[in-house]
Amino acid sequence: QVQLVESGGGLVQPGGSLRLSCAASRNIFSIAMAWYRQAPGKERELVAIIYSTSNTYYVDSVKGRFTISRDNAKNTVFLQMDSLKPEDTAVYYCNGQSAPWDWGQGTQVTVSS
């Protein structure tokens, strides 16, 4: 089991940026990690994956705007979000690619003018 703590969310205007962090309780260097989000009234959805090779995958809706990265020395995964849109409003979570661990508390991202 790995404990995950997300942070970095907040209120931002459309077009703005935020950088989310996800701290894991143990070494995750060999694990594909992912960011997910859940908007009000909707199911949780995958946003981006970063593999142990540092290759990445993004869903079409965030491609070109979001960047996932990792710092294995600090057991941390990041999500840089630029050109934010109101439809990006959600609670953001991280987990392994197949969501093998309990979910953390997430971090709220609100994009609104």
C-alpha positions as CSV (number, residue, x, y, z in Angstrom):
1,Q,0.0,0.0,0.0
2,V,1.2,3.5,-0.8
3,Q,-0.2,6.7,0.8
4,L,-0.7,9.6,-1.6
5,V,-1.0,13.3,-0.7
6,E,-2.0,15.7,-3.4
7,S,-1.5,19.5,-3.2
8,G,-1.3,22.6,-5.3
9,G,-4.9,23.2,-6.3
10,G,-6.8,26.5,-6.0
11,L,-8.9,29.0,-7.8
12,V,-7.5,30.3,-11.1
13,Q,-8.9,32.4,-13.9
14,P,-9.3,30.9,-17.4
15,G,-6.0,30.9,-19.2
16,G,-4.1,30.6,-15.9
17,S,-1.7,28.0,-14.6
18,L,-1.4,25.7,-11.6
19,R,1.2,23.1,-10.6
20,L,-0.1,20.1,-8.7
21,S,2.1,17.8,-6.6
22,C,1.6,14.2,-5.4
23,A,3.8,12.9,-2.7
24,A,4.0,9.1,-2.2
25,S,4.9,7.4,1.0
26,R,7.4,5.1,-0.6
27,N,9.7,4.7,-3.6
28,I,7.7,4.8,-6.8
29,F,10.5,4.9,-9.4
30,S,9.5,1.6,-11.1
31,I,5.8,2.4,-11.2
32,A,3.7,4.1,-13.9
33,M,1.9,7.0,-12.1
34,A,-1.1,8.8,-13.2
35,W,-3.3,11.9,-12.6
36,Y,-7.0,11.6,-12.5
37,R,-9.8,14.1,-12.0
38,Q,-13.5,14.0,-11.0
39,A,-15.8,16.9,-11.8
40,P,-19.1,17.4,-9.9
41,G,-21.6,14.8,-11.0
42,K,-19.2,12.9,-13.2
43,E,-17.1,9.8,-12.9
44,R,-13.4,10.0,-12.1
45,E,-11.4,10.1,-15.4
46,L,-7.8,9.5,-16.3
47,V,-5.9,12.7,-17.3
48,A,-2.2,11.7,-17.8
49,I,0.3,8.9,-17.2
50,I,4.0,8.9,-16.7
51,Y,5.8,5.6,-17.1
52,S,9.0,4.5,-15.3
53,T,10.8,5.3,-18.6
54,S,9.4,8.9,-18.3
55,N,7.3,8.4,-21.4
56,T,4.0,10.1,-21.1
57,Y,0.4,9.8,-22.2
58,Y,-2.3,12.5,-22.2
59,V,-6.0,12.4,-22.9
60,D,-7.0,14.5,-25.8
61,S,-8.7,17.1,-23.8
62,V,-5.5,18.2,-22.0
63,K,-2.9,17.4,-24.7
64,G,-0.7,20.4,-25.3
65,R,-1.8,22.2,-22.1
66,F,-0.8,19.8,-19.3
67,T,2.6,18.3,-18.5
68,I,3.1,15.3,-16.2
69,S,6.6,14.8,-14.6
70,R,8.2,13.0,-11.8
71,D,11.0,13.4,-9.3
72,N,11.9,9.8,-8.2
73,A,14.4,11.0,-5.6
74,K,11.5,12.7,-3.8
75,N,8.8,10.1,-4.6
76,T,6.8,12.9,-6.1
77,V,4.7,13.3,-9.3
78,F,3.7,16.7,-10.7
79,L,1.1,18.0,-13.1
80,Q,1.8,21.4,-14.7
81,M,-1.5,22.8,-16.0
82,D,-1.4,25.7,-18.4
83,S,-4.1,27.4,-20.4
84,L,-6.7,26.2,-18.0
85,K,-10.4,26.1,-19.0
86,P,-13.5,26.1,-16.9
87,E,-14.1,22.5,-17.9
88,D,-10.9,21.6,-16.1
89,T,-12.6,22.3,-12.8
90,A,-12.5,19.1,-10.7
91,V,-10.9,17.4,-7.8
92,Y,-7.5,16.0,-9.0
93,Y,-6.1,12.8,-7.7
94,C,-2.9,10.8,-8.3
95,N,-2.5,7.0,-8.2
96,G,-0.7,4.2,-9.9
97,Q,-1.7,3.6,-13.5
98,S,-4.2,0.9,-12.6
99,A,-5.3,2.8,-9.5
100,P,-4.0,0.0,-7.2
101,W,-4.0,2.0,-4.0
102,D,-6.5,3.8,-1.8
103,W,-7.3,7.3,-3.1
104,G,-5.9,10.3,-1.4
105,Q,-8.0,13.4,-0.5
106,G,-7.3,15.0,-3.8
107,T,-6.8,18.7,-4.5
108,Q,-9.5,21.0,-5.8
109,V,-8.9,22.9,-9.0
110,T,-11.5,25.6,-9.8
111,V,-11.2,27.6,-13.1
112,S,-13.5,30.5,-13.1
113,S,-13.5,34.3,-13.7
